[in-house]
Amino acid sequence: MKHSHEKEREVIERLPRDEVLAHLGDFFSVIGDSTRIKILFSLSDSELCVGAICEILNMEQSAISHQLKVLKNADLIRCRREGRTVIYSLSDGHVEEILRSAYEHISEEATKHGTR
């Protein structure tokens, strides 16, 4: 049977451009940190100020502020001011959807392998 390269061409045509793939790689690097994942999960429940995030994660404000800056630079969170307090939230529903989907996948795999 002769091998057809048509399927490979179709796959190549559907691949995102290199610059898009680079952005995807950067995105996964940002969310690849467990502290940042905890922050994102915390913000998926409600808007929070830095102090509340520090209490939830039991971490110092300087460490949380650094992670918030990384997440903000990656457009995963947004902030607004209420007087002197800065309130953080997820930038949009896509971030929550990615977290939820990844968590469901990991939970299912853990259940399958008895590591839950």
N, C-alpha and C positions, 0 to 999 in steps of 0.2 A: 504494500500500500504506500502510495506516494505521500510525503508529508507536505501539507499545505501551510504556507506562511501567512495566510489571510487572517487567521485568528490572532497571531502575534501582532500583525499590523493594526488590528482593531484595538488590541490592548494598548499598544504604543500610542495610538491616537487618543485614547481616553485618559492616559496618564496626565496628571497635572504638570504644568510647566515647572522647570527647575526652581525658579524663584518662589513659587507657591509651595513646593516641597520643602524648601529651606525654611519658610515661615512655619510650616507644620512641624518641622523638627524643632524649631525654637519653642513653639507652643508646648510640645511634649516635654521639652527640657524644663520649662517653667513649672508645669504641673507634676513633674517627676519628683518633687520634693515633698516629703510627708508633712512638714509644717505648713506648707502652702496648701496642700490638700485639706488639712484640718481647717484652715482658715476658710477655704472655699465651702466646705461642708457646713461650717458654722454660719456663714453668710447665706447659705441656701435656705436656712430657717427664718432668718430675719435680718434687718439692717442692724449693724452694731458699731459702736465706737471702739477706739483702740483699747480703752480700759476694759471693756467687756470681753474683747477678744483675748486680752492678756489673762484675765481671770479664767476664761473657758479653757485656754491652752496651758495655763499655769506657767507663763513665760514672761520675761522682762519686756517692758515697753520698747526698748531699743531694738530688740530682736524682732518683735512683731512689726514695728514700723518699717524695718528693712524689708521684711517679706511683703508687706502691703505695697511698698514702692515697686517691688518686682512685679507683683500681680497687676498693679495699676499700669505700669509701663507696657505690660503685655495685653492691655485692654480686657482683662478678665474681671476686674472690679471697677467700680466708680465711687466717687465720694461727693458729699455735699456738706455744707456747713450749717449748723444750727447754733448760732451765737459763736462761742469759742470752741464748740465741740465739732469734730469731723465725724460724719457718719458714713460707714462703708456698706456697699451692697454689691451683689453680682452685677456685671455689666448688662447681661441679658439672659433670656431663657435658654439660650444655647449652652451656656456654661453649666447651668444646673442639669440640663439634659445629658451632657457629656459625663458629668459626675455620676448621675444616676445610672446611666447605661454601663459605665465602667464598673461601678459597684455591683450591679446586678450580674455582670459577666464574672467578676471575681468570686462573688458569692456562689454562683452556680458551679463554677469550676472547683471551688473548695468543697462544696457538698459532694460532688462527684468523686473527689479523691479522698474524702473523709478527713480533710484538714480544717474543717470549719470549727 
